[in-house]
Amino acid sequence: MIRERRFLSAELSRLGFAAAPSQANFLLVDAGGRAEALRTALLKDGILVRDGTAVGFPGHLRITIGTRETNARLLRTLERATG
């Protein structure tokens, strides 16, 4: 999980997303005004992420750290949605 958290955080940064430092099994990612559209795109691809508004962070997505395969799928979907 630690290795995947580092990988996912670095790849999200490469895509232009900022993730708060984390020691947990999730990342809180600043998606700004795109949060809802990205959450919808991920959901359409079968990837469920939490809306940060539910935990007091509007404009953020709470993304659970997954396996490399799952994380890569999430990143591909985000690339398509922001590309």
BAPA-525049 format. One record per residue (C-alpha): residue in three letters; z, x, y. Coordinates in nm, 3 decimals. Example, Ala and Ser with C-alpha at 12.3 -4.5 7.8 and 13.67 -1.06 7.14 Angstrom:
BEGIN
R / ALA / 0.780 / 1.230 / -0.450
R / SER / 0.714 / 1.367 / -0.106
//
This chain:
BEGIN
R / MET / 0.000 / 0.000 / 0.000
R / ILE / 0.078 / 0.284 / 0.241
R / ARG / -0.261 / 0.446 / 0.179
R / GLU / -0.440 / 0.114 / 0.225
R / ARG / -0.246 / 0.034 / 0.542
R / ARG / -0.360 / 0.367 / 0.692
R / PHE / -0.718 / 0.306 / 0.576
R / LEU / -0.732 / -0.048 / 0.713
R / SER / -0.574 / 0.049 / 1.044
R / ALA / -0.822 / 0.336 / 1.093
R / GLU / -1.120 / 0.119 / 1.003
R / LEU / -1.008 / -0.163 / 1.232
R / SER / -0.975 / 0.091 / 1.511
R / ARG / -1.328 / 0.214 / 1.438
R / LEU / -1.444 / -0.147 / 1.484
R / GLY / -1.265 / -0.165 / 1.820
R / PHE / -0.951 / -0.350 / 1.716
R / ALA / -0.601 / -0.230 / 1.800
R / ALA / -0.330 / -0.279 / 1.538
R / ALA / 0.037 / -0.244 / 1.620
R / PRO / 0.216 / 0.033 / 1.427
R / SER / 0.348 / -0.112 / 1.104
R / GLN / 0.580 / -0.026 / 0.818
R / ALA / 0.525 / -0.369 / 0.661
R / ASN / 0.265 / -0.503 / 0.420
R / PHE / 0.059 / -0.644 / 0.708
R / LEU / -0.103 / -0.544 / 1.035
R / LEU / -0.084 / -0.738 / 1.359
R / VAL / -0.431 / -0.696 / 1.506
R / ASP / -0.523 / -0.767 / 1.867
R / ALA / -0.843 / -0.972 / 1.856
R / GLY / -0.817 / -1.108 / 2.210
R / GLY / -1.027 / -1.413 / 2.282
R / ARG / -1.215 / -1.366 / 1.954
R / ALA / -0.912 / -1.435 / 1.732
R / GLU / -0.996 / -1.794 / 1.637
R / ALA / -1.367 / -1.724 / 1.580
R / LEU / -1.284 / -1.422 / 1.363
R / ARG / -1.024 / -1.616 / 1.167
R / THR / -1.284 / -1.887 / 1.104
R / ALA / -1.547 / -1.631 / 0.995
R / LEU / -1.299 / -1.471 / 0.756
R / LEU / -1.198 / -1.810 / 0.617
R / LYS / -1.564 / -1.898 / 0.552
R / ASP / -1.583 / -1.578 / 0.346
R / GLY / -1.270 / -1.680 / 0.150
R / ILE / -1.035 / -1.444 / 0.336
R / LEU / -0.720 / -1.604 / 0.472
R / VAL / -0.542 / -1.439 / 0.765
R / ARG / -0.266 / -1.585 / 0.979
R / ASP / -0.306 / -1.678 / 1.342
R / GLY / -0.077 / -1.456 / 1.547
R / THR / 0.016 / -1.751 / 1.766
R / ALA / 0.234 / -1.877 / 1.480
R / VAL / 0.450 / -1.564 / 1.512
R / GLY / 0.446 / -1.543 / 1.893
R / PHE / 0.134 / -1.329 / 1.940
R / PRO / -0.158 / -1.537 / 2.065
R / GLY / -0.493 / -1.358 / 2.038
R / HIS / -0.374 / -1.164 / 1.732
R / LEU / -0.440 / -1.189 / 1.361
R / ARG / -0.178 / -1.111 / 1.098
R / ILE / -0.368 / -0.937 / 0.820
R / THR / -0.197 / -0.863 / 0.490
R / ILE / -0.279 / -0.526 / 0.334
R / GLY / -0.484 / -0.574 / 0.019
R / THR / -0.659 / -0.360 / -0.237
R / ARG / -0.940 / -0.127 / -0.124
R / GLU / -1.193 / -0.382 / -0.248
R / THR / -1.029 / -0.667 / -0.055
R / ASN / -0.986 / -0.457 / 0.258
R / ALA / -1.350 / -0.345 / 0.244
R / ARG / -1.461 / -0.708 / 0.212
R / LEU / -1.249 / -0.803 / 0.513
R / LEU / -1.400 / -0.518 / 0.716
R / ARG / -1.757 / -0.616 / 0.620
R / THR / -1.690 / -0.972 / 0.733
R / LEU / -1.542 / -0.853 / 1.062
R / GLU / -1.842 / -0.626 / 1.119
R / ARG / -2.083 / -0.915 / 1.064
R / ALA / -1.878 / -1.145 / 1.287
R / THR / -1.860 / -0.894 / 1.574
R / GLY / -2.198 / -0.726 / 1.525
//
